[in-house]
Amino acid sequence: MNLHELNYLAIAVAGVAKFVIGGAWFSPALFVKPWLAEMKFTEEDMAKAKARGMAATLVPAFLMGFVQVFALAIVLQAMKPACVWCGAGTGLMVGVAFTALPIATDYLFEGRTVRHLLITAGHHVTTMVVAGLILAAWPK
């Protein structure tokens, strides 16, 4: 592994894309209402969270997503994907194997619903596929 050979601009773009997709995923246009229902949160609960300030949640979420994309970039560097779709496939594999399946295991023990799993894990898998596309399309 050679960290100086990574494309840090591509990592930054993929990290921002992951965060932006998360914002869209959990928006009224997509999945925020069913997610709120699954979490048993009310609009009032969300208003209280917003009043407390979302930076304490959003900044660490962005940083954790960035670390996840950075790790994917290291995996892709080692694999040297032959095409952009290979990068997406690697993102899919990583998203499913290292994010969705552990979440699914937790959900089994927590008694959460499949709908909740699909919303939560689907977000992570989708963002890793997009990150894989970006990273493979923009090699150093």
Sequence and secondary structure as in RCSB ss.txt:
>XXXX:A:sequence
MNLHELNYLAIAVAGVAKFVIGGAWFSPALFVKPWLAEMKFTEEDMAKAKARGMAATLVPAFLMGFVQVFALAIV
LQAMKPACVWCGAGTGLMVGVAFTALPIATDYLFEGRTVRHLLITAGHHVTTMVVAGLILAAWPK
>XXXX:A:secstr
  GGGS HHHHHHHHHHHHHHHHHHTSTTTTHHHHHHHHT  HHHHHHHHHH SHHHHHHHHHHHHHHHHHHHHH
HHHH  SSHHHHHHHHHHHHIIIIIHHHHHHHHHHT  HHHHHHHHHHHHHHHHHHHHHHHHS  
